[in-house]
Amino acid sequence: MGLLTVRAAADRLGVGYSTLKRWVHTGHVRTTTTEGGHHRVAESEIERLLTRQQPDVRRRPRPVDPDDTLQGLSARNRLHGYVDEVRVDGLLAQVRLRVGDQSLTAVITADAVRALKLRRGDDALAIIKSTEVMIAKATPTVVPTLRKKPR
C-alpha cells in the first residue's frame, strides 16, 4: 500500500491542495500521520474517493468511446488505469500500470516510453493481444511423508 503526500493525492484526484487539506481536517479523507505530523493519503483512500462520485471531485476526462481513439487496432482487450511506475534501463523499460486494485507490468522499449511521454500518474491503456492466455488454479500442496527403510 503506497502513501502519497497531500499535494500528490490532490493532483491524482484532480482537486486543489487546499480543498484536499480541508477534507483531511474535516475528516472526509482518512490519512496516516507521520512522526513529523505530516498527513499521508493511502492509494486505497484515493480509489475510494474516485469511486464515490462526489460533485467536488473532478475526474480526469476520458474519451467517451475508447474505440474512437484507437481506430484500426484489432485488439479488444483494453484495461484503463494509471501509470504507477516507470523504470528505464538501457533499451527496455518496465511500466507498471494500476488497474483498480490490481497492477499489470509490461516491458516495452525505452523509445516507446519517450514517444508516449509516460510518467507516473498518467492515465494509460493496457491493450492485450495474445494468441495464448494461461489460467491456473492453485492446488493444495501435498507434503510427502518419510518412510523408514526396513532393515
Contact map, one row per residue, 1 for C-alpha under 8 A:
1110000000000000000000000000000000000000011100000000000000000000000000000000000000000000000000000000000000000000000000000000000000000000000000000000000
1111000000000000000000000000000000000000011000000000000000000000000000000000000000000000000000000000000000000000000000000000000000000000000000000000000
1111100000000000000000000000000000000001111000000000000000000000000000000000000000000000000000000000000000000000000000000000000000000000000000000000000
0111111110000000000000000000000000000001111000000000000000000000000000000000000000000000000000000000000000000000000000000000000000000000000000000000000
0011111110000000000000000000000000000011100000000000000000000000000000000000000000000000000000000000000000000000000000000000000000000000000000000000000
0001111111000000100110000000000000000011100000000000000000000000000000000000000000000000000000000000000000000000000000000000000000000000000000000000000
0001111111100000100000000000000000000000000000000000000000000000000000000000000000000000000000000000000000000000000000000000000000000000000000000000000
0001111111110000000000000000000000000000000000000000000000000000000000000000000000000000000000000000000000000000000000000000000000000000000000000000000
0001111111111000000000000000000000000000100001000000000000000000000000000000000000000000000000000000000000000000000000000000000000000000000000000000000
0000011111111111100100000000000000000000000000000000000000000000000000000000000000000000000000000000000000000000000000000000000000000000000000000000000
0000001111111111100000000000000000000000000000000000000000000000000000000000000000000000000000000000000000000000000000000000000000000000000000000000000
0000000111111110000000000000000000000000000001000000000000000000000000000000000000000000000000000000000000000000000000001000000000000000000000000000000
0000000011111110000000000000000000000000000001001100000011100000000000000000000000000000000000000000000000000000000000000000000000000000000000000000000
0000000001111111000000000000000000000000000000000000000011110000000000000000000000000000000000000000000000000000000000000000000000000000000000000000000
0000000001111111101100000000000000000000000000000000000111000000000000000000000000000000000000000000000000000000000000000000000000000000000000000000000
0000000001100111111100000000000000000000000000000000000000000000000000000000000000000000000000000000000000000000000000000000000000000000000000000000000
0000011001100011111110000000000000000000000000000000000000000000000000000000000000000000000000000000000000000000000000000000000000000000000000000000000
0000000000000001111111000000000000000000000000000000000000000000000000000000000000000000000000000000000000000000000000000000000000000000000000000000000
0000000000000011111111100000000000000000000000000000000000000000000000000000000000000000000000000000000000000000000000000000000000000000000000000000000
0000010001000011111111110000100000000000000000000000000000000000000000000000000000000000000000000000000000000000000000000000000000000000000000000000000
0000010000000000111111111000000000000000000000000000000000000000000000000000000000000000000000000000000000000000000000000000000000000000000000000000000
0000000000000000011111111100000000000000000000000000000000000000000000000000000000000000000000000000000000000000000000000000000000000000000000000000000
0000000000000000001111111111100000000000000000000000000000000000000000000000000000000000000000000000000000000000000000000000000000000000000000000000000
0000000000000000000111111111111000000000000000000000000000000000000000000000000000000000000000000000000000000000000000000000000000000000000000000000000
0000000000000000000011111111000000000000000000000000000000000000000000000000000000000000000000000000000000000000000000000000000000000000000000000000000
0000000000000000000001111111100000000000000000000000000000000000000000000000000000000000000000000000000000000000000000000000000000000000000000000000000
0000000000000000000000111111110000000000000000000000000000000000000000000000000000000000000000000000000000000000000000000000000000000000000000000000000
0000000000000000000000111111110000000000000000000000000000000000000000000000000000000000000000000000000000000000000000000000000000000000000000000000000
0000000000000000000100110111111000000000000010000000000000000000000000000000000000000000000000000000000000000000000000000000000000000000000000000000000
0000000000000000000000010011111100000000100010000000000000000000000000000000000000000000000000000000000000000000000000000000000000000000000000000000000
0000000000000000000000010000111110000011110000000000000000000000000000000000000000000000000000000000000000000000000000000000000000000000000000000000000
0000000000000000000000000000011111000011110000000000000000000000000000000000000000000000000000000000000000000000000000000000000000000000000000000000000
0000000000000000000000000000001111111111000000000000000000000000000000000000000000000000000000000000000000000000000000000000000000000000000000000000000
0000000000000000000000000000000111111111000000000000000000000000000000000000000000000000000000000000000000000000000000000000000000000000000000000000000
0000000000000000000000000000000011111100000000000000000000000000000000000000000000000000000000000000000000000000000000000000000000000000000000000000000
0000000000000000000000000000000011111100000000000000000000000000000000000000000000000000000000000000000000000000000000000000000000000000000000000000000
0000000000000000000000000000000011111110000000000000000000000000000000000000000000000000000000000000000000000000000000000000000000000000000000000000000
0000000000000000000000000000000011111111000000000000000000000000000000000000000000000000000000000000000000000000000000000000000000000000000000000000000
0000110000000000000000000000001111001111100000000000000000000000000000000000000000000000000000000000000000000000000000000000000000000000000000000000000
0011110000000000000000000000001111000111110000000000000000000000000000000000000000000000000000000000000000000000000000000000000000000000000000000000000
0011110010000000000000000000011100000011111011000000000000000000000000000000000000000000000000000000000000000000000000000000000000000000000000000000000
1111000000000000000000000000001100000001111111000000000000000000000000000000000000000000000000000000000000000000000000000000000000000000000000000000000
1111000000000000000000000000000000000000111111100000000000000000000000000000000000000000000000000000000000000000000000000000000000000000000000000000000
1000000000000000000000000000000000000000011111110000000000000000000000000000000000000000000000000000100000000000000000000000000000000000000000000000000
0000000000000000000000000000110000000000111111111000000000000000000000000000000000000000000000000000000000000000000000000000000000000000000000000000000
0000000010011000000000000000000000000000111111111100000000000000000000000000000000000000000000000000000000000000000000000000000000000000000000000000000
0000000000000000000000000000000000000000001111111110000000000000000000000000000000000000000000000001000000000000000000000000000000000000000000000000000
0000000000000000000000000000000000000000000111111111000000000000000000000000000000000000000000000000000000000000000000000000000000000000000000000000000
0000000000001000000000000000000000000000000011111111110010000000000000000000000000000000000000000000000000000000000000000000000000000000000000000000000
0000000000001000000000000000000000000000000001111111110010100000000000000000000000000000000000000000000000000000000000000000000000000000000000000000000
0000000000000000000000000000000000000000000000111111100000000000000000000000000000000000000000000000000000000000000000000000000000000000000000000000000
0000000000000000000000000000000000000000000000011111110000000000000000000000000000000000000000000000000000000000000000000000000000000000000000000000000
0000000000000000000000000000000000000000000000001111111010000000000000000000000000000000000000000000000000000000000000000000000000000000000000000000000
0000000000000000000000000000000000000000000000001101111110000000000000000000000000000000000000000000000000000000000000000000000000000000000000000000000
0000000000000000000000000000000000000000000000000000111111000000000000000000000000000000000000000000000000000000000000000000000000000000000000000000000
0000000000000010000000000000000000000000000000000000011111000000000000000000000000000000000000000000000000000000000000000000000000000000000000000000000
0000000000001110000000000000000000000000000000001100111111100000000000000000000000000000000000000000000000000000000000000000000000000000000000000000000
0000000000001110000000000000000000000000000000000000001111110000000000000000000000000000000000000000000000000000000000000000000000000000000000000000000
0000000000001100000000000000000000000000000000000100000011111000000000000000000000000000000000000000000000000000000000000000000000000000000000000000000
0000000000000100000000000000000000000000000000000000000001111100000000000000000000000000000000000000000000000000000000000000000000000000000000000000000
0000000000000000000000000000000000000000000000000000000000111110000000000000000000000000000000000000000000000000000000000000000000000000000000000000000
0000000000000000000000000000000000000000000000000000000000011111000000000000000000000000000000000000000000000000000000000000000000000000000000000000000
0000000000000000000000000000000000000000000000000000000000001111110110000000000000000000000000000000000000000000000000000000000000000000000000000000000
0000000000000000000000000000000000000000000000000000000000000111110000000000000000000000000000000000000000000000000000000000000000000000000000000000000
0000000000000000000000000000000000000000000000000000000000000011111110000000000000000000000000000000000000000000000000000000000000000000000000000000000
0000000000000000000000000000000000000000000000000000000000000011111111000000000000000000000000000000000000000000000000000000000000000000000000000000000
0000000000000000000000000000000000000000000000000000000000000000111111100000000000000000000000000000000000000000000000000000000000000000000000000000000
0000000000000000000000000000000000000000000000000000000000000010111111100000000000000000000000000000000000000000000000000000000000000000000000000000000
0000000000000000000000000000000000000000000000000000000000000010111111100000000000000000000000000000000000000000000000000000000000000000000000000000000
0000000000000000000000000000000000000000000000000000000000000000011111111000000000000000000000000000000000000000000000000000000000000000000000000000000
0000000000000000000000000000000000000000000000000000000000000000001111111000000000000000000000000000000000000000000000000000000000000000000000000000000
0000000000000000000000000000000000000000000000000000000000000000000001111100000000000000000000000000000000000000000000000000000000000000000000000000000
0000000000000000000000000000000000000000000000000000000000000000000001111110000000000000000000000000000000000000000000000000000000000000000000000000000
0000000000000000000000000000000000000000000000000000000000000000000000011111000000000000000000000000000000000000000000000000000000000000000000000000000
0000000000000000000000000000000000000000000000000000000000000000000000001111110000000000000000000000000000000000000000000000001110000000000000000000000
0000000000000000000000000000000000000000000000000000000000000000000000000111110000000000000000000000000000000000000000000000001110000000000000000000000
0000000000000000000000000000000000000000000000000000000000000000000000000011111000000000000000000000000000000000000000000000001110000000000000000000000
0000000000000000000000000000000000000000000000000000000000000000000000000011111100000000000000000000000000000000000000000000111100000000000000000000000
0000000000000000000000000000000000000000000000000000000000000000000000000000111110000000000000000010000000000000000000000000111000000000000000000000000
0000000000000000000000000000000000000000000000000000000000000000000000000000011111000000000000000010000000000000000000000011110000000000000000000000000
0000000000000000000000000000000000000000000000000000000000000000000000000000001111100000000000001111000000000000000000000011110000000000000000000000000
0000000000000000000000000000000000000000000000000000000000000000000000000000000111110000000000001110000000000000000000011111100000000000000000000000000
0000000000000000000000000000000000000000000000000000000000000000000000000000000011111100000000111100000000000000000001111111000000000000000000000000000
0000000000000000000000000000000000000000000000000000000000000000000000000000000001111100000000111100000000000000000000011000000000000000000000000000000
0000000000000000000000000000000000000000000000000000000000000000000000000000000000111110000001111000000000000000000000110000000000000000000000000000000
0000000000000000000000000000000000000000000000000000000000000000000000000000000000111111000011110000000000000000000001110000000000000000000000000000000
0000000000000000000000000000000000000000000000000000000000000000000000000000000000001111100011100000000000000000000000000000000000000000000000000000000
0000000000000000000000000000000000000000000000000000000000000000000000000000000000000111111111000000000000000100000000000000000000000000000000000000000
0000000000000000000000000000000000000000000000000000000000000000000000000000000000000011111110000000000000000100000000000000000000000000000000000000000
0000000000000000000000000000000000000000000000000000000000000000000000000000000000000001111110000000000000000100000000000000000000000000000000000000000
0000000000000000000000000000000000000000000000000000000000000000000000000000000000000001111110000000000000001110000000000000000000000000000000000000000
0000000000000000000000000000000000000000000000000000000000000000000000000000000000000001111111000000000000111100000000000000000000000000000000000000000
0000000000000000000000000000000000000000000000000000000000000000000000000000000000000111111111100000000000111100100000000000000000000000000000000000000
0000000000000000000000000000000000000000000000000000000000000000000000000000000000001111000111110000000011110000000000000000000000000000000000000000000
0000000000000000000000000000000000000000000000000000000000000000000000000000000000111110000011111000000011110000000000000000000000000000000000000000000
0000000000000000000000000000000000000000000000000000000000000000000000000000000000111100000001111100001111000000000000000000000000000000000000000000000
0000000000000000000000000000000000000000000000000000000000000000000000000000000011111000000000111110001111000000000000000001010000000000000000000000000
0000000000000000000000000000000000000000000000000000000000000000000000000000000011110000000000011111111100000000000000000000000000000000000000000000000
0000000000000000000000000000000000000000000000000000000000000000000000000000001111000000000000001111111100000000000000000000000000000000000000000000000
0000000000000000000000000000000000000000000000100000000000000000000000000000000010000000000000000111111000000000000000000000000000000000000000000000000
0000000000000000000000000000000000000000000100000000000000000000000000000000000000000000000000000111111000000000000000000000000000000000000000000000000
0000000000000000000000000000000000000000000000000000000000000000000000000000000000000000000000000111111100000000000000000000000000000000000000000000000
0000000000000000000000000000000000000000000000000000000000000000000000000000000000000000000000011111111110000000000000000000000000000000000000000000000
0000000000000000000000000000000000000000000000000000000000000000000000000000000000000000000000011110011111000000000000000000000000000000000000000000000
0000000000000000000000000000000000000000000000000000000000000000000000000000000000000000000001111000001111100000000000000000000000000000000000000000000
0000000000000000000000000000000000000000000000000000000000000000000000000000000000000000000001111000000111110000000000000000000000000000000000000000000
0000000000000000000000000000000000000000000000000000000000000000000000000000000000000000000111100000000011111000000000000000000000000000000000000000000
0000000000000000000000000000000000000000000000000000000000000000000000000000000000000000000111100000000001111101100000000000000000000000000000000000000
0000000000000000000000000000000000000000000000000000000000000000000000000000000000000000001110000000000000111111100000000000000000000000000000000000000
0000000000000000000000000000000000000000000000000000000000000000000000000000000000000001111110000000000000011111110000000000000000000000000000000000000
0000000000000000000000000000000000000000000000000000000000000000000000000000000000000000001000000000000000001111111000000000000000000000000000000000000
0000000000000000000000000000000000000000000000000000000000000000000000000000000000000000000000000000000000011111111100000000000000000000000000000000000
0000000000000000000000000000000000000000000000000000000000000000000000000000000000000000000010000000000000011111111111000000000000000000000000000000000
0000000000000000000000000000000000000000000000000000000000000000000000000000000000000000000000000000000000000111111111000000000000000000000000000000000
0000000000000000000000000000000000000000000000000000000000000000000000000000000000000000000000000000000000000011111110000000000000000000000000000000000
0000000000000000000000000000000000000000000000000000000000000000000000000000000000000000000000000000000000000001111111000000000000000000000000000000000
0000000000000000000000000000000000000000000000000000000000000000000000000000000000000000000000000000000000000000111111100000000000000000000000000000000
0000000000000000000000000000000000000000000000000000000000000000000000000000000000100100000000000000000000000000110111110100000000000000000000000000000
0000000000000000000000000000000000000000000000000000000000000000000000000000000000101100000000000000000000000000000011111100000000000000000000000000000
0000000000000000000000000000000000000000000000000000000000000000000000000000000001111100000000000000000000000000000001111100000000000000000000000000000
0000000000010000000000000000000000000000000000000000000000000000000000000000000001110000000000000000000000000000000000111110000000000000000000000000000
0000000000000000000000000000000000000000000000000000000000000000000000000000000001100000000000000000000000000000000001111111000000000000000000000000000
0000000000000000000000000000000000000000000000000000000000000000000000000000000111100000000000000000000000000000000000001111100000000000000000000000000
0000000000000000000000000000000000000000000000000000000000000000000000000000000111100000000000001000000000000000000000000111110000000000000000000000000
0000000000000000000000000000000000000000000000000000000000000000000000000000011111000000000000000000000000000000000000000011111000000000000000000000000
0000000000000000000000000000000000000000000000000000000000000000000000000000011110000000000000001000000000000000000000000001111100000000000000000000000
0000000000000000000000000000000000000000000000000000000000000000000000000011111000000000000000000000000000000000000000000000111110000000000000000000000
0000000000000000000000000000000000000000000000000000000000000000000000000011110000000000000000000000000000000000000000000000011111000000000000000000000
0000000000000000000000000000000000000000000000000000000000000000000000000011100000000000000000000000000000000000000000000000001111100000000000000000000
0000000000000000000000000000000000000000000000000000000000000000000000000000000000000000000000000000000000000000000000000000000111111000000000000000000
0000000000000000000000000000000000000000000000000000000000000000000000000000000000000000000000000000000000000000000000000000000011111000000000000000000
0000000000000000000000000000000000000000000000000000000000000000000000000000000000000000000000000000000000000000000000000000000001111100000000000000000
0000000000000000000000000000000000000000000000000000000000000000000000000000000000000000000000000000000000000000000000000000000001111110000000000000000
0000000000000000000000000000000000000000000000000000000000000000000000000000000000000000000000000000000000000000000000000000000000011111000000000000000
0000000000000000000000000000000000000000000000000000000000000000000000000000000000000000000000000000000000000000000000000000000000001111100000000000000
0000000000000000000000000000000000000000000000000000000000000000000000000000000000000000000000000000000000000000000000000000000000000111110000000000000
0000000000000000000000000000000000000000000000000000000000000000000000000000000000000000000000000000000000000000000000000000000000000011111000000000000
0000000000000000000000000000000000000000000000000000000000000000000000000000000000000000000000000000000000000000000000000000000000000001111100000000000
0000000000000000000000000000000000000000000000000000000000000000000000000000000000000000000000000000000000000000000000000000000000000000111110000000000
0000000000000000000000000000000000000000000000000000000000000000000000000000000000000000000000000000000000000000000000000000000000000000011111000000000
0000000000000000000000000000000000000000000000000000000000000000000000000000000000000000000000000000000000000000000000000000000000000000001111100000000
0000000000000000000000000000000000000000000000000000000000000000000000000000000000000000000000000000000000000000000000000000000000000000000111110000000
0000000000000000000000000000000000000000000000000000000000000000000000000000000000000000000000000000000000000000000000000000000000000000000011111000000
0000000000000000000000000000000000000000000000000000000000000000000000000000000000000000000000000000000000000000000000000000000000000000000001111100000
0000000000000000000000000000000000000000000000000000000000000000000000000000000000000000000000000000000000000000000000000000000000000000000000111110000
0000000000000000000000000000000000000000000000000000000000000000000000000000000000000000000000000000000000000000000000000000000000000000000000011111000
0000000000000000000000000000000000000000000000000000000000000000000000000000000000000000000000000000000000000000000000000000000000000000000000001111100
0000000000000000000000000000000000000000000000000000000000000000000000000000000000000000000000000000000000000000000000000000000000000000000000000111110
0000000000000000000000000000000000000000000000000000000000000000000000000000000000000000000000000000000000000000000000000000000000000000000000000011111
0000000000000000000000000000000000000000000000000000000000000000000000000000000000000000000000000000000000000000000000000000000000000000000000000001111
0000000000000000000000000000000000000000000000000000000000000000000000000000000000000000000000000000000000000000000000000000000000000000000000000000111
